[in-house]
Amino acid sequence: MNSHSTMVVPSVFAAFDKDGDRKVSVSELRCCMAASLGEDISEEEVAVVLAAADADGDGLLNQEEFSRLAAGAHEEDDVRRRCLREAFGMYASSSTEDTTTTMITPASLRRTLSRLGSHELGVEECRAMICRFDLDGDGKLSFDEFRVMMMA
């Protein structure tokens, strides 16, 4: 663990440890996960997450177990981001006027969907698909717009 994450985790741990007993319970974890994810999570789902990280089997997370759980979540985010980058690369084409910018255009979307065996879509249909997630209105999807679309 790098020094940056060891500085951050204690304060994050303290925020999760609502009653100050130096342990995070299922209800404390559930409350904070719901707040950070913006959606309610069942107690059963949270209990599974906690049990997977609970090395000493006491049904609670101490700071070390919590740190391992937090580090695992960051690794999972990194893997998810790499997978999204790979998928984005399948659909994207490099811009001819600016080779450093890779975007999904209606034409590149149509080409990739064709290669994947999707029924033949017209450029206008592809333009309409892109339009739903084209946050800056340029008619193309950047990686960040693609990520938003995939998480929707």
C-alpha positions in Angstrom: 0.0 0.0 0.0 1.4 3.4 -0.9 1.8 6.2 1.6 -1.1 8.2 0.0 -3.6 5.4 0.6 -2.5 4.8 4.2 -3.1 8.5 5.0 -6.6 8.5 3.4 -7.9 5.1 4.7 -7.9 6.0 8.5 -10.2 9.0 7.9 -12.4 7.0 5.5 -12.4 4.2 8.1 -13.5 6.7 10.8 -16.3 8.0 8.6 -17.6 4.4 8.2 -17.1 3.6 11.9 -20.1 5.6 13.1 -20.1 4.4 16.7 -16.4 4.8 17.2 -15.7 1.2 18.3 -12.9 0.8 15.8 -14.9 -1.8 13.9 -17.2 -1.4 11.0 -20.5 -3.4 11.2 -22.8 -4.5 8.4 -25.2 -1.7 9.2 -22.4 0.9 9.2 -21.0 -0.4 6.0 -24.5 -0.5 4.4 -25.2 3.1 5.4 -22.0 4.4 4.0 -22.1 2.3 0.8 -25.7 3.5 0.2 -24.6 7.1 0.6 -21.6 6.8 -1.6 -23.3 4.7 -4.4 -26.5 6.7 -4.3 -28.7 3.7 -4.0 -30.0 1.4 -1.3 -28.1 -1.9 -0.9 -29.7 -4.9 0.9 -28.3 -6.0 4.2 -27.6 -9.5 2.7 -25.5 -8.0 -0.1 -23.5 -5.9 2.4 -23.0 -8.9 4.7 -21.5 -10.8 1.7 -19.1 -8.0 1.0 -18.1 -7.7 4.7 -17.7 -11.5 5.1 -15.4 -11.7 2.1 -13.1 -9.1 3.8 -13.5 -10.3 7.4 -10.2 -12.2 8.0 -10.7 -12.9 11.7 -14.4 -14.0 11.3 -15.8 -11.7 14.0 -18.5 -10.3 11.7 -16.9 -6.9 11.8 -14.2 -5.1 9.9 -11.2 -3.8 11.7 -9.1 -1.0 10.1 -6.7 -3.5 8.4 -9.6 -5.6 6.9 -11.3 -2.4 5.8 -8.1 -1.2 4.2 -7.8 -4.4 2.2 -11.5 -4.1 1.2 -10.9 -0.5 0.0 -7.7 -1.5 -1.9 -9.6 -4.3 -3.6 -12.3 -1.8 -4.7 -9.7 0.4 -6.3 -8.1 -2.5 -8.1 -11.6 -3.5 -9.4 -12.2 0.0 -10.7 -8.8 -0.1 -12.5 -9.8 -3.4 -14.2 -13.2 -2.1 -15.1 -11.6 1.0 -16.6 -9.1 -1.0 -18.6 -12.0 -3.2 -20.0 -14.0 -0.1 -20.9 -10.9 1.4 -22.7 -10.5 -1.8 -24.6 -14.2 -1.8 -25.6 -14.0 1.9 -26.5 -11.0 1.1 -28.7 -13.1 -1.4 -30.7 -15.7 1.2 -31.6 -13.6 4.3 -31.9 -11.6 5.7 -34.8 -8.7 8.1 -34.7 -9.6 11.5 -36.0 -7.8 12.4 -39.2 -7.2 16.0 -38.3 -6.0 15.2 -34.7 -4.5 11.8 -34.4 -4.2 12.2 -30.6 -8.0 12.2 -30.2 -9.9 8.9 -30.5 -13.7 9.2 -30.7 -16.7 7.0 -31.5 -18.3 8.5 -34.6 -21.5 7.4 -36.3 -19.4 5.8 -39.1 -17.1 3.9 -36.7 -20.1 2.7 -34.6 -21.8 1.5 -37.7 -18.6 -0.3 -39.0 -18.1 -2.1 -35.6 -21.7 -3.1 -35.2 -21.6 -4.6 -38.8 -18.4 -6.5 -38.0 -20.1 -7.9 -34.8 -22.9 -9.2 -36.9 -25.5 -6.7 -35.8 -28.3 -6.0 -38.3 -27.3 -3.3 -40.7 -27.9 0.1 -39.2 -27.7 3.4 -41.1 -25.4 6.2 -40.2 -28.5 8.2 -39.0 -29.5 5.5 -36.6 -26.0 5.4 -35.3 -26.0 9.2 -35.0 -29.2 8.9 -32.9 -27.6 6.3 -30.6 -24.6 8.5 -30.0 -26.7 11.6 -29.5 -28.2 10.2 -26.3 -24.8 10.2 -24.5 -23.1 13.0 -26.4 -22.7 15.4 -23.5 -20.7 18.1 -25.3 -22.8 18.0 -28.5 -19.9 17.4 -30.9 -21.7 14.4 -32.6 -19.1 11.9 -31.3 -18.4 10.0 -28.1 -15.3 10.6 -26.1 -14.1 7.9 -23.7 -15.7 9.7 -20.7 -19.1 9.9 -22.6 -18.7 6.2 -23.5 -18.0 5.3 -19.8 -21.2 7.2 -18.8 -23.2 5.3 -21.4 -21.8 1.9 -20.3 -22.6 2.7 -16.6 -26.2 3.8 -17.4 
